[in-house]
Amino acid sequence: MIQPDSLLAAVGKDAKAAALAHVDAAARAAAEIPDIPPDTPLRPIHRAGIIGAGTMGGGIAMSLANAGIPSILIDQSAEALERGLQRIRDNYAGSVKRGRLTQAVVDQRLALIRGATALESLSDVDLVIEAVFEDLALKQEIFRQLDRICKPGAILATNTSGLDVDQIAAVTTRPQDVVGAHFFSPAHVQKLLEVVRAAHTAPEVIATLMDLGRRLGKISVLSRIYPGFIGNALFRNYTREAHFLLEEGALPHEVDAALTRFGYAMGIFAVHDLAGNDVGYQTRKAQIATRPNDRRYNDIILHLCDLGRLGQKTGKGWYRYEKGDRTPHRDPEVEQFIIDYSAKLGIERRPISDDEILKRCLFGMINEGARLLEQGIALRASDIDIVYITGYGFPRQHGGPMYLADRLGLDKVYADIQRLHREQGGSYWEPSPLLARLAREGGRFADL
């Protein structure tokens, strides 16, 4: 066991081997669903439809084509559809240029993707994956139409990253056929698929989606409905604390340096710049008027976007970027902006250690993971670990957040979360009752 005050300590050879063995076992265990027998008959998927020809929809179409599954890619305008198809062609051309695929293979895969602008084109597909932007009313309207158009027994999947799948299923007459299929972007590259089980989703639909992930070369992990499901639920805690640390005294390069020394390939602020700081900007802006005012919010990224610092695509975000170079460079301008922002909030800045950065970023995820286990959102702690290893870049040598917590000792982690709750106040650090019980009993997440 390592002590919590040495989170940056090097992982020993034996500990690393054990963590990697846990990751391999977690990937295998994720396929096992206690109430769905392995021999459950699967629904055939010979042809699929994807709604939305953006980056996500195009990536899903490529994933299906790479597995030999033909699809129809739908967008509402011919122009948007052509842009999406051209993006697919460009992606494949890049693979040919890098020597990863031959032109003959690319031609075969492109032939499996057909474009259309009418939902009626999906009348005979076995699976529809809706991949439009995160707007519940829009998704519900699409599913009303799919309910009318699609053949009986077709699986209707929504690629939402956190909306309530039950509310989407409720607008159809076939809720047993509705399921969440949360692909990660870019979908033809990322290896994680969160399969989201709604209240009425049929067992064979779950089994079919879990198997589809396998066919696509992905790891499928089952989740129940929860804001953000498994992955984004924990990620909220990670990003929130990273942003709060900026307000309290850290700078982006300091937070990122602690995270990369821990083993992440990139720190959170470099990741923001890569993805685009404006991801979710409009949704978050719209939520400000109605969100509860009894807690602290990490709005600093919204103000950064208002300054036009969207990340690598604009040459500046949390860092500065030279033209044609993705290397992040410290920027005095954004650092002064952060210092001024702290002053506007009335926060006196202070030095923040690597140890505090790691505990704030990681222990919030662990506490949220305990809540997911307690509520049955995730089937097992190792499912949370494999989601984070596969989809969020958690260092494999640490085995995942829940495995790390067991290794640190839940009594030590719980004590730190209690301390952070006293220091930070509010609901964010309220200790999970499950974590509290396991800490008292000397238990482990792995034993649940």
N, C-alpha and C positions, 0 to 999 in steps of 0.2 A: 504494500500500500504506500502511496506517496502522500505527502502532506499538502493540504490546500494552499499553503503559503509558498509552495514551490511548483506552481503550475507550469513554469517555464523550464523546469528541470528536464534534462535530456531523458528520453524514454529508453530504458535499458533494452538490450537485445531480447531477453526473455519476455519482458512486458510487451514489447512491440509484436513479437511472434504470437502471443496470446491474444492481443487485440485484433490482429489480422485474421486469426482463426475465428474469432467471434464474428467479424464482418462476413466471412464466408458462410458461417453457420446461419447468420441473420438473413442473408440473401436466400438461402434455401428455406428457412422457416417461414418467410413472408408468404410463400405460396400456399401454406397450409391454413385452411379456414375451418375451425372446429365443427361448425354446423353444415358445412357443404362437403360431402364426401368426394374423394378424388375421382371417383368414377361417375360423377354427375354428368349427364349428357350435355354436350355443348351445342349451342345453336350455330349452324353453318354460317361462315362469313366468306362468301365468294366475291362480293362486290360491295363497296362502301361509298358513301357520300360524305363530303366535307362542306360545311357552310361557312364561308368566309375565306377569301383568297389572300389574306394578309400573311405576315411572317409566320404566325402560328398555323394557320390553315394550310399554307404551302408546305411547311415542315411536316405536318401530319400526312399530307398526300405523299411526300417523299418517303416517309417511314413505311407507309403501306406499300408503295411501289417497290421499295427495297426488299420487302418480304414477298413480292409477287402478287400482291392484292390490288386489283384494278379499282380505281375510284373516279367519282365525278366531283369536280371542284366547282362550287357554286359561289358566285358573287352577284350582287344586284345590278351592276352595270358592266357592260362589255369592256369599258376602259379599265375598271378595277380588276376585272378577271384577267385581262391581258397582262397587266402589271404583275399580278400574282404568278401567272404562268411563266412570264419572262424571268422573274426572280428564281423560279425553280430551274429553268434552263441555265441561268447564270451559275447557280449553286452547283449543278452537275458539271458544267463546263470547268469550274474551278477544281473539281475532283479529278477531271481528266488531265488538266494542266499539271496538277501535283502528282500525277501518276497513280492515284488511288483507284481509279476506275478506267476501263477502256471505253472508247467511244461506242463500241458495239453494245456493251452493257448499258450505257447511258441511254442509247436509243431504245433498247428494250424497256427500260423503266419509264421513259417519257411516254412511250406508247400506252402505258397503263393508266395515264392521267388524262382525263378528258374534262374540258371546261363546259360550263353551262350557266345561264343566268336565271333559269326558272326552277323553283323548288319542285315543280311537277316532274322534273327529270329524275327525282329520287323515288319514284313510285315503286321501283322493283329492286332497290338495294336491300341488303341484309343488315346493314349498320349505317346509321347517320351519326356523324360527330359534328356538333355545332361548335364553331370556334369564332364567334363574333365577340366584340368587346364586352366588358363586364357591366351590363345593364340588365337588371332583372326583367323589366317590362318588355324589353326587346327580345330577350330569350324566351319569355313566356309566349309572346306573339308567334315566334318561329315555331315553338312546339305545338301551338294550336294548329298551325298549318300542317306540320308534320303528322300530327294525329289524323288529319283528314286525308293526307296524300299517301303515306307509307303503307306498305302491305302489312297484313297481320303477322305478328311475330318478329318484325324488324326491331332491332335494338336502337333506341333513341338516346344518344349520349351527349352530355353537355361538357365542354371543356372549360368549365368555370374553375377559377382558382380559389373560390371561397364562398360563392353564393349558396343559398339554401336549395338543394336539389329537390327537396320535397315540394317547395313552392313552384318549381318548374314542372314537376311531375303532376301536380294538382290540376293543371289546366288541360290535361289530356284525359282520355277515357281508358288509357292503358298504362297506369303508373307502374305496373309490374315490369314494363319494358324500358323504363327510364332509369338512367344510371349516370353518375359522374365519371368522366374520364379526363383527369387533369394531367395533360402532357406538359412537359417543361420545355422552354424555348432555348435554342432552336430544337424543334421536336425531332428532326432527323439526326440530331447529334446526342442530345441528352438521354440518359439511360433510365430515368425514373418515370413511372406512370402511377399516379394515385388513382385507385378505383374507389369511387365514393358510393357507398351503399345507402340508398334512401329507404324510407319506412316500408315501401311496398315492392322494392326491386326483387324480382324473382331470383332464386338461387342459381338457376342455370345462366341467367344474364351476368351475374357476378362471376361465375366460373368461366364464362366465355370471354369476358373482358380481361380477367387475370391471365387466361391462356393467350389472348391476343397480344398482351404485353410481351409474353415469352416469345411469340412468333416474330415480334418486331425487334427482338434482341434487347428488351428492356427488363428491368426488375419491377414487377407489379406489387404494390402494397395497398392493402385494404384500409379504408378509413370510413368512419361514420360521419354524419353531418356535424360540422362545427365551424365557426368562422375561421377560414384559412385552412381547414382540414388539419392534417398533421404538420406538414412542412411550413406553411406560411404562418400557422399559429405560433410555432416556436420562433420563426424568423422575425416576427413583430417584436418579440422581446429583445432579440439580438440587436436589431437596428435601433429600437427606441433607446436602449441604454448607451449605445455608441454615440447617438446624437446628444443625449443628456450629458455625456462625458465631455463633449465639445463645449457645451454651455457652462460647465463647471470648471474647466481649466485645461483640458487636453486640446491638442491640435490634430488635424486629420492624420498627419504622418506618424504621430506618436501612437494613436490607436491602431493604425494599420501595422506599424512595426511590431507591436505586442502580439497582434493576431498572426502575423506571418512567422514570428519566432515560435509561436505555439505550434505552427504547422500548416496554417492556411496558405494556399497558393497566392491569394490576394487578400488584402485587408478590405473591410466593408466599404470604405470611401472610394477606393480604387474600383471596387465592383459597381458602386453607384455610378461612377463616371463612365464605366464601360457600358452599362445597361441604359443609361440616360437618366439623369436626375428628375426628368419630367414624367417618368413612368408613374401613372396614378395621380398626376398633378390635379387634373380637373375634378376627379372623384374626391380627393382630399379637400380641395377648396370648397366643394359643394357641401361637404359634411360639417364644415366649421359652424354654420348657422344653427345646426340642430344637435350637435354633440353635447354630452353632459359637461358642465363647467366645474365639476368637483374634482378634477384631476389635471395633471400636467400633460402637455402634449409636445411632441417633438416636431415643431413646425419650421425649424431652421432651414430645412431643405426646400420648403416652399418659397421662402425669401431668397434663397440662392437661385432658384429658377426665375424669380422675378427680375433678377439681375442679368438674366441671359446665360448663366453658367450651367449649361445642361450636361456637360461632361465632354467626353472625347469628340463627340460630333460637332461641338462648337469650339473646340480647342481649349476650353477652360471649364472647370467645375470645381470640385474640391481641390483639384490640382490644375497645373498649367501643362499644356501639351504642345510640342513643336509639330509643325506640319509634317505629316507622313510618319510620325513617331508616336507610339502608344505609351511611351515611358512617362509616368507621372512625375512632375517636378513641383516642389514646394512653391507656393505663390504668396508673397507678402500681402497682396491685395485681399485674398480670401481669408488669410489669417487675421488681418486687421478687422475684416467684416465680422469674424467670429468673436473677437475680443469686444467689439462694439455691441454686438448682439447680446453678449452676457451682461454688459452694463445696462442695456435697455431693460433687461429682465430683472435687474437689481441683484444679480448674482456676483459675489466676489470670487474671482478666479483663484485657483490654488493648484499646486503641483499634484499630478495624479500618477501613481505608480503603475507599472506593467501589471502587477498583481491585482490591483483594483480594476484595471481595464478588463482583464480576463474574467475575474469573478463576476463583474457586472454584466458582461456580454454572455457568458456561458451559464452562470447559475440561474439567470432568468429563464433560459431555455429549459434547463433541467426541471425547474419548478413547474413550468407550463406542461412539460412532458408528463410529470406526475399527475397533473389534472386530467390530461387526456387518458391516461391509464385508469384513473379512478372513475371516469365517466364512460369508459368503454369505447371511446373514440378510436383509439389504437388497440389492437388485440394484445400486443405484447411490447415490452420495452425494446426488444431487438428490432421491431418494426420501425420504431422511432429512430433508432440508430441507423438503420439502412437507408431510410429516407434522407437523413442528414449526410451520410457518407456519399450517397449516389446523386442527390439532387442539389446539395448546398455546399459542397466542398469541404465538409468537416474532415479534419485530418484522419486518415485511415489508421495511423499508428496509435491514435487515442481511442479507436473503437466505436465512436459515437458518443453523444452527450450523456445518455443514460448509463452506458458502460463506464464512461469516465466517472460519473457520480458514484457508482458502486465501487470503483477502484479507489477513489478518494476517501470513501466512507460516508454513508448518508448522514451520520450524526454530525460530521464536520461540515458537510454542505448545508445541512439544516441550520446549524448554528450561525453560519455566515448569512443565510437568507433571513433569519430572525434579526440579525444585526442590521442588515440592509433595510429591512422593513422599519426598524426603529429610526434609522437615519433618514430614509427617504420618505417615509410616511405614505399615505394613500393606499390604493388597492393593488398596485402592480407587484409589490413584494409580499403580499399576504401569503404565508406559507401554505402549500397544499396539504390538506389533512392526511393524504396518503403518505406524503414525504414525512410528515411529523410522526405518524404511527410507525413507519419503517425505521426511522431514526431512533425512536424510543425502544423498539424491539430488537435492534441490531440486525434488521432485515436488509434485503437487497432488492432492487427492481428485477433482477434476473430470476428471483425466486417466486415471483408472482405467478 
